[in-house]
């Protein structure tokens, strides 16, 4: 029997799965010569894979000796993985601060160098906090609402019975205040429980129909002094979701924006922008998605107050007098039910709420 000759596999074939990663990855030999660079590293360096392959990778850093020392340690089997911070040089761009992870592969003489942009690392940590916070909020709201609901019904019922036995109009006014305030609290409790009670009605969703519905509602309430600008990517496909929940989520954000723009509306130069884009190879919620919807709701208002920036998705936290502090909490809940996330980036003059939802 004639033996089959084993086909040699190129580095590009062996490491092609690394192109699916959002982090920047290079596979180098023991001396630091690049054997493979993934697509994310190509984008970051502004160079093609062909141009990167064969170069001395430590020279891509402002302090090449750090990686040279790490590779020397790998050659001497001094560690399984090593981490340090560095600065990556890029063509026609500023240097990029990165967190470097150097690890040996199962092939002698090969080393994987993974670079995590420090901004991206901070973003991932922030997203994880948002997800954990939202889960804690959900449990807190559900438990608190149920604890309030039962005694509230008793208070209202007792006030009604008391009112039936009273003859004095002045005293009846007091019982009416009790009943009115009990009803107001009941309404608040119902709003807190709404996302957990209402069934998730799934259908085909066109995000621009959602935006147009919200746009018409906002302009009906604020007909003068406010422009609502469309900046749509019409190539975005439909996806499966709950259309009414998404309308409510976007409406809550846009309504908050419009209320924050009161001064600019009076001056006649208030603006809200609905901007849609497709994100590719996006990581959020501890998962990586090939495609994701990015819906930005951007206003030119005063920005989120610094005192509540880290707490805007907490229930009952509001930057406006008279606000319930539930709008953003409910919006985050509705978007998370679509396996998505809402982020906020705010400075005076521009506040950007970004909704991220996976696409098929």
Secondary structure, DSSP 8 states (H G I E B T S, - for coil): ----------HHHHTGGGGG-SSEEEEEETT-BEEEE-HHHHHHHT--HHHHTTSBGGGGBTTHHHHHHHHHHHHTT--SEEEEEEEEEETTEEEEEEEEEEEE-SSTTEEEEEEEEHHHHHHHHHHHHHHHHHHHHHHHHHHHHHHHHHHHHHHHHHHHHHHHH---HHHHHHHHHHHHHHHHHHHHHHHHHHHHHS----EEE-HHHHHHHHHHHHHHHS-SSEEEEEE--TT---EEE-HHHHHHHHHHHHHHHHHHTHHHHHHT-EEEEEEEEEEEEEEETTEEEEEEEEEEEEE-SS---GGGGGGTTSTT--SSTT--S-HHHHHHHHHHTTT-EEEEEEETTEEEEEEEEE--
